[in-house]
Amino acid sequence: MNTDLDLAARDDVIESALHWQTEGKKVALATVIQTWGSAPRPVGSQLAIDEAGNMVGSVSGGCVEGAVIQEALELMNSGGHKTLEFGVSNDDAWEVGLACGGKIRIFVEAVG
């Protein structure tokens, strides 16, 4: 269920990405595309990142968001897209995972 606040936040993410792009900056967009169990952000949540590491929005938090940002910065240079999955099912769960017990899939793409 989307609230007006959710829609406003999504509009801010897209607006910021477009603004950065018109300024000639490289931009990437990350979107939560699937969740299982407990997840910090719902499907459709977005994060925009520019080449300087500025960001607007959120797809998770903590180490997961840091990993998404790192991947976004790499994709800005190489182009393309990637789907990332995070959860507690592997040995690295506490390093880059979800302590809440769920899983999330995030689609990250270079824009432009």
Rosetta silent file (secondary structure, phi, psi, omega in degrees, C-alpha in Angstrom):
SEQUENCE: MNTDLDLAARDDVIESALHWQTEGKKVALATVIQTWGSAPRPVGSQLAIDEAGNMVGSVSGGCVEGAVIQEALELMNSGGHKTLEFGVSNDDAWEVGLACGGKIRIFVEAVG
SCORE:     score description
SCORE:     0.000 S_00000001
   1 L     0.000  119.863  178.114    0.000    0.000    0.000 S_00000001
   2 L   -88.111  135.691  173.599    1.539    3.314   -1.077 S_00000001
   3 L  -101.861  167.881  176.850    0.965    6.374    1.014 S_00000001
   4 H   -59.548  -33.990  179.090    1.245    9.959   -0.173 S_00000001
   5 H   -65.840  -42.145  177.420    4.534   10.129    1.764 S_00000001
   6 H   -60.436  -44.726 -179.386    5.900    7.076   -0.120 S_00000001
   7 H   -66.108  -39.039  177.928    4.967    8.629   -3.458 S_00000001
   8 H   -64.557  -41.231  179.410    6.509   11.981   -2.507 S_00000001
   9 H   -64.092  -42.185  178.809    9.755   10.270   -1.476 S_00000001
  10 H   -63.643  -40.626  177.532    9.883    8.360   -4.775 S_00000001
  11 H   -61.925  -40.185  178.617    9.293   11.592   -6.708 S_00000001
  12 H   -62.488  -39.260  179.565   12.196   13.246   -4.817 S_00000001
  13 H   -63.502  -50.540 -179.535   14.515   10.374   -5.781 S_00000001
  14 H   -64.269  -42.908  179.467   13.635   10.572   -9.477 S_00000001
  15 H   -60.989  -42.807  178.973   13.714   14.378   -9.457 S_00000001
  16 H   -64.686  -43.603  178.693   17.178   14.379   -7.869 S_00000001
  17 H   -59.699  -44.575  178.377   18.472   11.808  -10.369 S_00000001
  18 H   -64.378  -39.702  178.816   17.180   13.889  -13.281 S_00000001
  19 H   -61.855  -48.051  179.356   18.670   17.066  -11.791 S_00000001
  20 H   -61.285  -40.596 -179.088   22.091   15.454  -11.400 S_00000001
  21 H   -64.955  -40.964  178.633   21.896   14.085  -14.914 S_00000001
  22 H   -68.402  -21.437  174.590   21.072   17.509  -16.409 S_00000001
  23 L   -80.996   -1.088  178.377   24.127   18.853  -14.546 S_00000001
  24 L    87.929   11.192 -179.860   26.206   16.343  -16.527 S_00000001
  25 L   -86.324  152.431  170.717   26.849   13.974  -13.614 S_00000001
  26 L   -75.331  143.591 -175.091   26.842   10.200  -13.850 S_00000001
  27 E  -139.521  146.385  171.885   23.852    8.739  -12.013 S_00000001
  28 E  -131.704  153.743 -179.672   22.635    5.330  -10.877 S_00000001
  29 E  -127.783  131.811  177.210   19.274    4.262   -9.541 S_00000001
  30 E  -115.559  137.059 -177.799   18.637    1.369   -7.150 S_00000001
  31 E  -134.986  131.353  173.943   15.154   -0.101   -6.660 S_00000001
  32 E   -70.944  120.362 -177.045   13.904   -2.769   -4.245 S_00000001
  33 E  -108.596  -15.841  179.337   12.287   -5.326   -6.563 S_00000001
  34 E  -162.254  144.031  175.650   11.482   -8.153   -4.167 S_00000001
  35 E  -134.358  152.354  172.626   11.367   -8.890   -0.440 S_00000001
  36 E  -132.605  136.539  177.835   10.908  -12.022    1.658 S_00000001
  37 L    64.294 -146.301 -179.056   10.088  -12.005    5.342 S_00000001
  38 L   -78.587  125.795 -179.893   11.088   -8.974    7.346 S_00000001
  39 L  -137.240  144.452 -176.066   12.712   -6.266    5.216 S_00000001
  40 L   -69.160  -26.678 -178.570   13.674   -2.690    6.105 S_00000001
  41 L  -135.800  145.134 -178.568   12.121   -1.091    2.991 S_00000001
  42 L   -79.050  164.905  174.031    9.172   -2.194    0.822 S_00000001
  43 L   -54.063  137.407 -179.424    9.199   -3.139   -2.854 S_00000001
  44 L    98.480  -15.280  178.098    9.451    0.019   -4.965 S_00000001
  45 L   -63.016  143.211 -175.361   11.739    1.889   -2.558 S_00000001
  46 E  -132.889  156.540  176.511   14.459    3.720   -4.458 S_00000001
  47 E  -137.654  126.487  174.352   17.879    5.254   -3.992 S_00000001
  48 E  -105.506  139.393 -178.664   19.549    7.649   -6.439 S_00000001
  49 E  -132.578  137.282  173.403   23.330    8.055   -6.342 S_00000001
  50 E  -104.732  173.662 -174.576   25.547   10.462   -8.270 S_00000001
  51 L   -61.869  -20.494  179.213   29.210   10.014   -9.185 S_00000001
  52 L   -89.237   -2.097 -179.653   30.345   11.985   -6.109 S_00000001
  53 L    90.683    5.269  174.215   28.464    9.628   -3.786 S_00000001
  54 L   -68.172  145.978 -178.450   25.591   12.009   -3.074 S_00000001
  55 E  -145.567  154.145  176.707   22.372   10.100   -2.510 S_00000001
  56 E  -138.278  134.279  179.465   18.645   10.553   -2.058 S_00000001
  57 E    97.827 -169.049 -179.067   16.222    7.899   -0.857 S_00000001
  58 L  -162.345  141.383  174.458   16.838    4.503    0.710 S_00000001
  59 L  -116.722  -11.648  179.220   16.660    0.834   -0.224 S_00000001
  60 L  -167.611 -111.992  179.675   17.746   -0.640    3.097 S_00000001
  61 L   173.361  169.096  173.867   20.225    0.622    5.629 S_00000001
  62 H    52.508 -135.359 -175.179   23.643    0.067    7.107 S_00000001
  63 H   -64.089  -33.435  179.580   26.040   -2.258    5.322 S_00000001
  64 H   -62.365  -48.535 -179.216   23.513   -3.277    2.678 S_00000001
  65 H   -63.908  -36.604  176.322   23.027    0.285    1.499 S_00000001
  66 H   -60.936  -41.524  178.401   26.805    0.784    1.509 S_00000001
  67 H   -67.014  -38.207  177.977   27.227   -2.252   -0.744 S_00000001
  68 H   -64.429  -43.326  179.540   24.489   -0.992   -3.080 S_00000001
  69 H   -62.819  -43.181  178.668   26.172    2.408   -3.327 S_00000001
  70 H   -60.266  -44.349  178.474   29.538    0.790   -4.107 S_00000001
  71 H   -63.625  -40.921  179.374   27.956   -1.304   -6.856 S_00000001
  72 H   -61.562  -42.709  179.306   26.172    1.781   -8.236 S_00000001
  73 H   -62.627  -39.926  177.417   29.453    3.711   -8.425 S_00000001
  74 H   -66.147  -40.575 -179.778   31.054    0.837  -10.352 S_00000001
  75 H   -67.645  -29.991  177.219   28.091    0.613  -12.751 S_00000001
  76 H   -61.257  -32.472 -179.490   28.304    4.340  -13.470 S_00000001
  77 H   -85.552  -34.040 -176.985   31.749    3.709  -14.938 S_00000001
  78 H   -96.848  -20.422 -175.609   31.030    0.439  -16.720 S_00000001
  79 L    82.798  172.835  176.108   27.383    0.992  -17.644 S_00000001
  80 L    91.101 -157.282 -175.187   24.658   -1.585  -17.464 S_00000001
  81 E  -150.571  167.834 -179.654   22.723   -3.018  -14.555 S_00000001
  82 E  -157.727  145.268  173.862   22.889   -5.681  -11.876 S_00000001
  83 E  -106.053  126.459 -179.139   20.514   -7.423   -9.478 S_00000001
  84 E  -110.044  146.741  177.152   21.798   -7.792   -5.919 S_00000001
  85 E  -129.420  134.098 -179.904   20.390  -10.049   -3.216 S_00000001
  86 E  -130.251  141.903  177.739   20.943   -9.655    0.514 S_00000001
  87 L  -171.900 -168.756 -178.046   19.818  -11.817    3.408 S_00000001
  88 L  -106.314   15.473 -173.966   20.942  -13.830    6.403 S_00000001
  89 L   -87.071   -0.668 -179.512   21.358  -17.171    4.625 S_00000001
  90 L  -122.123  173.482 -177.053   25.113  -16.995    4.085 S_00000001
  91 L   -66.005  -20.657 -178.766   28.240  -16.804    6.243 S_00000001
  92 L   -94.026   14.732 -172.672   28.601  -13.077    5.540 S_00000001
  93 L   -54.486  -39.419 -176.523   25.117  -12.250    6.839 S_00000001
  94 L   -84.096  -18.234  177.728   26.318   -9.985    9.610 S_00000001
  95 L   -78.389  -53.995  175.804   28.936   -8.310    7.409 S_00000001
  96 L  -138.586   85.206 -177.585   26.608   -7.318    4.567 S_00000001
  97 L  -158.501 -166.406 -178.915   23.196   -8.726    5.312 S_00000001
  98 L  -115.522  108.541  178.999   19.890   -8.238    7.000 S_00000001
  99 L   -67.741  -14.947 -177.506   19.905   -8.779   10.745 S_00000001
 100 L   -77.512   -7.591  176.371   16.078   -8.631   10.630 S_00000001
 101 L    94.851   -3.175 -179.044   15.905  -12.133    9.137 S_00000001
 102 L   -97.906 -171.088  175.330   14.507  -11.261    5.707 S_00000001
 103 E  -135.553  149.243  173.687   15.874  -11.064    2.191 S_00000001
 104 E  -137.512  148.476  171.950   15.756   -8.307   -0.393 S_00000001
 105 E  -115.717  133.287 -177.179   16.569   -8.095   -4.101 S_00000001
 106 E  -127.860  126.838  176.770   17.696   -4.738   -5.435 S_00000001
 107 E   -93.028  124.015 -178.992   18.005   -3.780   -9.098 S_00000001
 108 E  -119.622  131.053 -179.370   20.812   -1.259   -9.678 S_00000001
 109 E  -140.586  143.477  170.889   21.272    0.491  -13.012 S_00000001
 110 E   -74.671  135.066 -177.628   23.379    3.245  -14.479 S_00000001
 111 E   -99.755  138.115  175.174   21.072    5.965  -15.805 S_00000001
 112 L   108.582    0.000    0.000   21.638    7.667  -19.115 S_00000001
